Amino acid sequence: MTALVLPRTHRRASVSLGVCLLSFVSFWIAQHAAHVSMIDLLVYRAEGAAVRSGGDLYALRATRAGLPMTYPPFAALLFTPLTLLDLASLRAAATALNLALLVAFVHLCLLLVRRHARVEHSLWLAAGAVWCEPVWTTLRYGQVNLLLAVFVLWDLTRRPGHRWAGVGIGVAAAIKLTPALFAVFLLCAGLALAAVRGAWRPWVRAAGVAAGTFTGVTAAAAVVLPADSLRFWTRTVFEASRVGHAEETANQSLRGVLARLLHTDDPGPWWLLLAAAVGAAGLAVAVAAVLRGRRALAVVACATTALLVSPVSWSHHWVWCVPLVLLVWEAGRRRAAAVLGALFCSYALWWVPHGGGRPELDQSGVQLALSALYAAVGCAFLAYAGVRLWRTSRTA
């Protein structure tokens, strides 16, 4: 019997690996045919070069688009090895690394949702996930979204109380601030569990490790780059306009949707009020999920909340659509999961006028709906999860 099972297992693994490699090669060919610039990767390389030459990071303007540095100084330190490769080798290496990170990310998503993951399932899912718009755009720009997501899920799929739990979140937040909401979530979940006499210590400990890691690496960056660190933490961190225009179609945060809805590039206090309300509600949903033993739901709710309340959440930041679709599928809502998967693979955001001339400031009703697609899915998910958890608590 064992002799029959092993060949069958190897056959399944071989087929899934072949399909995944075929999908990835097809993807690479399609990216090459589209003449993608990997413009964000070039900005990262310029930031690394500025560190090596002692230049002013936050006066930097890179590529023909004149893009500025927007990440904390610790990120620039991590980008210095990028300067060791020529551009062709750098693009190839970044694409290969992101594809490997996609497989790791999908595997961690399966661990989160199912609490177990088979390699062939990870390969099959990665073969399909590479074609969804957030993942495609992440690789197109040479972005770090998959790396950050792997750091976060590396923490949140570990056994409770693991001594290193929190390190990944701390490092991710030091590279890009948005993942810091996961540390807040861990702390809130721990406090809520303490109030009901649950096992709160692992959650609070992980939050403390995340905060300590963030503080440690940020302080280390400040020792190496004191002037840049002072400028970032006292000025640049508050300049949301450095990232881009709020109303751009690619901005799938609440601020972006509100800017397009109000036909303005600055939604002002209305966005702050909306973000505060959604942030509090989203964290409440995540904590409620923890109290009911729904860890996967809690993590996806926190990720969705972070994307919604961030001043700018470009469409490629929504790689968290992968665990979202998996979570809905595993909950038995197969039709809803299929619809969600189709939406994230539709590229519908780009069906509306965008680009030069800032046409997003004058969108019609249908265009507004299409350009709010990801944010609408996120809000609907949080609302549905909140209602389901509330009903469960009433009948418990």
Order of alpha helices (4+ residues) and beta strands (2+ residues): alpha-alpha-beta-beta-alpha-alpha-alpha-alpha-alpha-alpha-alpha-alpha-alpha-alpha-alpha-alpha-alpha-alpha-alpha-alpha
